[in-house]
Amino acid sequence: MEYHSERCKACGACVKACEKGATRVLSLNENLGRIEKDACCCVGCGECVRACPTSAWTRRETPFYRVIIGGRTGRQTPRAGKMFLNWASEDVILNTLKNWQKFSAYVMDNKPEYLHGGHLIDRAGYKKFREIILDGVKLNPECLVAENVFWNETEYRSNFNVKPLNLCK
């Protein structure tokens, strides 16, 4: 969402809409007479756009995407995914997907075996995953990349698929 402060009357309608139906990332700065947004946690739902009577909030024409990694379903070892990219453009998404084969080949030592993507990330570690998957990818200015991803102890129950990498190649 884009904020046009010159249109804003500081009525707080967007803040109320965000509090009730979204992520509570908007706040009214009464000293400045404008709305402030915590950009890291905005999900782009558009409640502010719908609530604003002066069109101070508008949607960008360019669509952005969020990438969640490492999640898996199943009875034995379920795990919720974690955010890897937020506000990524379509070009960023397509270029990171082009690097998946390189990442998979690195982890599996070029062996044609199947292993769930979350297990591949577990084997290589998040830092190595991020390095390979973003290699040569030009991020759009709005794109946020997770600095690190931490799994809870119980989310590592599936370590039976994790083998140490031979880092002395």
C-alpha positions as CSV (number, residue, x, y, z in Angstrom):
1,M,0.0,0.0,0.0
2,E,1.2,3.5,-0.7
3,Y,0.5,6.4,1.7
4,H,-0.1,9.9,0.3
5,S,0.3,12.1,3.4
6,E,-0.9,15.2,1.5
7,R,-4.4,13.6,1.2
8,C,-4.5,12.4,4.8
9,K,-6.9,14.1,7.3
10,A,-5.6,12.0,10.2
11,C,-9.1,10.8,11.0
12,G,-7.7,7.4,12.0
13,A,-10.2,5.3,10.0
14,C,-7.4,3.2,8.5
15,V,-5.8,2.7,11.9
16,K,-9.1,1.3,13.3
17,A,-9.6,-0.9,10.3
18,C,-6.1,-2.3,10.6
19,E,-6.6,-2.9,14.4
20,K,-9.9,-4.8,13.8
21,G,-9.3,-6.7,10.6
22,A,-5.5,-6.9,10.0
23,T,-2.1,-6.8,11.6
24,R,-2.2,-3.6,13.7
25,V,0.7,-2.0,11.9
26,L,-0.7,1.5,11.5
27,S,-0.7,4.2,14.2
28,L,-1.7,7.8,14.3
29,N,1.1,10.2,15.0
30,E,-0.9,13.2,16.4
31,N,2.2,15.4,16.6
32,L,2.8,15.1,12.9
33,G,-0.9,14.7,12.0
34,R,-0.2,11.6,9.9
35,I,-0.3,7.9,9.9
36,E,2.8,5.8,10.5
37,K,3.2,2.2,9.3
38,D,5.5,-0.6,10.6
39,A,6.4,-1.9,7.1
40,C,8.0,-5.1,8.4
41,C,4.7,-6.6,9.4
42,C,2.2,-5.3,6.9
43,V,0.6,-8.1,4.9
44,G,-0.8,-5.9,2.2
45,C,-4.4,-6.8,2.9
46,G,-5.8,-3.4,1.8
47,E,-8.1,-2.7,4.8
48,C,-6.5,0.7,5.0
49,V,-7.4,1.4,1.4
50,R,-11.0,0.4,1.9
51,A,-11.4,2.4,5.1
52,C,-9.8,5.7,4.0
53,P,-12.3,8.3,3.1
54,T,-9.8,10.6,1.3
55,S,-7.9,8.0,-0.7
56,A,-4.7,8.6,1.3
57,W,-4.0,4.9,0.9
58,T,-3.8,3.3,-2.5
59,R,-2.7,0.0,-3.9
60,R,0.3,-0.2,-6.1
61,E,-0.2,-1.5,-9.5
62,T,2.8,-3.8,-9.2
63,P,2.0,-7.0,-7.4
64,F,4.4,-8.3,-4.7
65,Y,4.8,-11.7,-3.3
66,R,5.8,-13.5,-0.1
67,V,7.8,-16.7,0.0
68,I,7.5,-19.1,2.9
69,I,10.1,-21.9,3.2
70,G,10.6,-25.1,5.1
71,G,7.0,-25.9,6.0
72,R,5.7,-29.4,5.7
73,T,2.6,-31.4,6.5
74,G,2.3,-34.9,7.8
75,R,1.5,-36.6,11.1
76,Q,5.0,-37.5,12.1
77,T,7.0,-34.3,11.5
78,P,4.8,-31.3,10.6
79,R,6.4,-27.9,10.6
80,A,5.1,-24.4,9.9
81,G,7.0,-22.5,7.2
82,K,8.9,-19.4,7.9
83,M,9.0,-16.2,5.8
84,F,12.0,-16.0,3.5
85,L,11.1,-13.1,1.1
86,N,8.5,-10.4,1.6
87,W,7.4,-7.8,-1.0
88,A,9.3,-9.6,-3.8
89,S,8.5,-8.8,-7.4
90,E,7.6,-11.5,-9.9
91,D,11.1,-11.2,-11.5
92,V,12.7,-11.9,-8.1
93,I,10.5,-15.0,-7.5
94,L,11.2,-16.4,-11.0
95,N,15.0,-15.8,-10.7
96,T,15.2,-17.5,-7.2
97,L,13.3,-20.5,-8.6
98,K,15.9,-20.8,-11.3
99,N,18.5,-21.3,-8.6
100,W,16.6,-24.1,-6.9
101,Q,18.2,-26.8,-9.1
102,K,21.7,-25.5,-8.2
103,F,20.8,-25.5,-4.5
104,S,19.4,-29.0,-4.7
105,A,22.4,-30.3,-6.6
106,Y,24.7,-28.8,-4.0
107,V,22.9,-30.4,-1.1
108,M,22.4,-33.8,-2.8
109,D,25.9,-33.9,-4.3
110,N,24.3,-34.1,-7.7
111,K,22.6,-37.4,-6.9
112,P,19.1,-37.9,-8.4
113,E,17.3,-38.5,-5.2
114,Y,14.1,-36.9,-3.9
115,L,14.2,-35.0,-0.6
116,H,11.6,-32.5,0.6
117,G,12.7,-28.9,0.2
118,G,12.5,-28.3,3.9
119,H,14.9,-31.2,4.5
120,L,17.3,-29.8,1.9
121,I,17.3,-26.5,3.7
122,D,17.9,-28.3,7.0
123,R,20.9,-30.1,5.6
124,A,22.6,-27.1,4.0
125,G,21.6,-24.6,6.7
126,Y,19.7,-21.4,6.1
127,K,22.7,-19.2,5.4
128,K,23.9,-21.5,2.6
129,F,20.4,-21.8,1.2
130,R,20.1,-18.0,1.1
131,E,23.5,-17.6,-0.5
132,I,22.8,-20.1,-3.3
133,I,19.1,-19.3,-4.0
134,L,19.8,-15.5,-4.2
135,D,23.0,-15.9,-6.3
136,G,22.7,-13.4,-9.2
137,V,19.2,-12.3,-8.2
138,K,18.6,-8.6,-8.4
139,L,16.2,-7.8,-5.5
140,N,13.6,-5.1,-6.1
141,P,14.0,-2.1,-3.6
142,E,10.9,-3.1,-1.5
143,C,12.0,-6.7,-1.1
144,L,12.9,-7.9,2.4
145,V,15.0,-11.0,2.9
146,A,15.0,-12.9,6.3
147,E,18.4,-12.4,7.9
148,N,18.0,-15.8,9.6
149,V,15.4,-18.5,10.1
150,F,15.2,-20.3,13.4
151,W,13.2,-23.5,14.0
152,N,11.8,-24.5,17.4
153,E,13.4,-27.6,19.0
154,T,10.3,-29.6,18.3
155,E,10.4,-28.6,14.6
156,Y,13.7,-30.4,14.2
157,R,12.2,-33.8,15.3
158,S,12.7,-34.9,11.7
159,N,16.5,-34.8,11.9
160,F,16.5,-38.4,10.7
161,N,16.8,-36.9,7.2
162,V,19.6,-34.5,8.1
163,K,23.1,-35.7,7.2
164,P,26.2,-33.6,7.8
165,L,27.5,-32.0,4.6
166,N,31.1,-32.6,3.6
167,L,32.2,-29.0,3.6
168,C,35.8,-29.9,2.7
169,K,35.1,-30.1,-1.0
